[in-house]
Amino acid sequence: MARSDATQTDVLTVIVAKLRSDLSLNERNCFVTLEPMNPPIIPKGGDFVVSVAPGEGAFVEGEQYEGNVTEEWTIIVTAYARTRLDSTDHDQKLLQDATRGLLLIKGQILASLVGADPAIGGDEFARDLIFAQRAERPIVTQQGVALMSINFGVHFDWSW
């Protein structure tokens, strides 16, 4: 299979589709956002929500010439869960619940994306396999939603 060039739109679309498929999510609970620290409303009956946001990127100096530029890009995948799982000042279920604990969701996201070689129309575009860069500690927002973000590296050649 050939390596193809891609756009950031292509990359986001493929990542969201993979997460939806692997985590059995849909467009209401797995979507693209610009600001992952601004939690969404978690749909009733849903266990958790996942967003994918564009992060920072760096252009590889030695990989730029007419018609091509390589970007080492970060995407931010954030899991959100309701916080009313435990008694006051306790977070065991929030972190460890078997269906919507943030640590379980983190493992599912890592299993979905780490080592993936995403493709567009059958042609892979990533210069390297997708890799995890860092995970932020879980927090609870003022809106009462718990969240945790994981940064992933996706290196690709731009198409324009």
N, C-alpha and C positions, 0 to 999 in steps of 0.2 A: 504494500500500500504506500502511496505517496504522502509526503508531508505537505500540507497546504498552508497558505497564509490565512489569517483570520482577522476579525475585528473584535473589539471588546464586547460589542453586542453579541457576536457569535459565541464568545467564551461564556458570557453570562447565561445565555440561552441554554447552552449545553450543560453547564453546571447545575442550573435550576432543574432541568429535565432529569438529570441523573439523580439528584436528591429526591425529587418527587417520586421517581420510579423505585429507588432503593429504600426509601423510608415510608412508602405508601401515603404520600401527601398529594395535595391538589393545589390549584391556583389560589385558593383562599388561605392555605396554611403553609405555602412555600412560594416566595415571591422575591422580586428584586426591590431593593430600597436604597435610597441615597444615604440615609442616616440610621445605622443599626442601633444606636443608643436611644432612639425614640421608639419605644415599644408599641406594637400594634395592639388592636383589640383582639383577644384570643376568641375565636368563634365558639359559641356554646357547643358542648359535646366534644370539643377537640381537646386532645391531651397537651399538645404543644404546637408552636409555630416556628418556622425557620425562615430567615431572610438571607439574601445574598447581596452584598454591597461591593461596589468597586473600591479598591484601596489604592495605595500609592504604587507607582511603578518607576522603574529606572530603565533608561535606554542604554543598551550595550554599545559602547563607543566603537569597538572594532567590528560591529555588525550593522553598520549603516552605510548604505550606498544607494544610488538612484534606484527607486522601485522597491526598496526593502529597508526595514528597521526592526530590530529585535527589541522586545520589551520584556523585562523581568517584572511581572505584575503581581500584585497581591489582591486576593479577593477575601472578603470578610464574611464568614458564615456565622450567623448568630441564632441561637436557640432561645426561645422565650417560653416560660411556663407560669401558670398561676401559682401564687404563693400561699394560698389558703389550704395547704395540705397538712400542716403541723399545728400543734398548739403554740401559743405565743412564745417567742424567743427560741424556738426549736426549728431545725431545718433538715432533719434526717430524711423525711419523705420527699421534700423539695429536691434534695440532692440524689437520693437513692431509690425513689419509687420505681417499681418494676415497669411502669408504662410511661411515666412522664417525668422521672427524675432527671435533673440536668446532667448528671454524670452518665446515665444510660444514653441520653440523647447525644452527648459528646462522643461516646463510643460509636454510635451509629453513623454520625457524620464522618468521623475519621475512617471508619470501615468503607464508607461510600466513596470517599474522594482520594485518600492516600494511595498512591500507586496507580491511579487511573490514567489512562492514555486516551483522552476524549477525542472524538472525531466529528467532522461535519461532512455529511454525505459520503461516509465511508473512508474519508481521508483524515488521518490524525493531524492535529495542528500544533500540539504542544512540543516544544523543543526537548523537554524533560517530562517525566511523569509528574503528576500533581503531587506536591509535598506539603506537609504541615509545617508552619513556621513557628507559631506560638499560640498559646491559649490564654485568654484573659481570665482572671478569677471571676467566679459568679458574683453578681450583685443583685440587689432588689431596688427597683426604681421608686420614685415618689408615687407613681401610679399603681404600685403594688404588684408589678410584674417582675419576675426573676429572669435574668438573662445571662448568657455566657457566650463570648465570641471566640472563634478560632480563625486565625489568619492562614491562608494557603498560598503557596507560590505557584504561579502558572506562567511559564515562559513561552512566548510565541512570536512569530514573525507577523508584522502588520500587513493587512491587505487594504488597499484604498482604491 
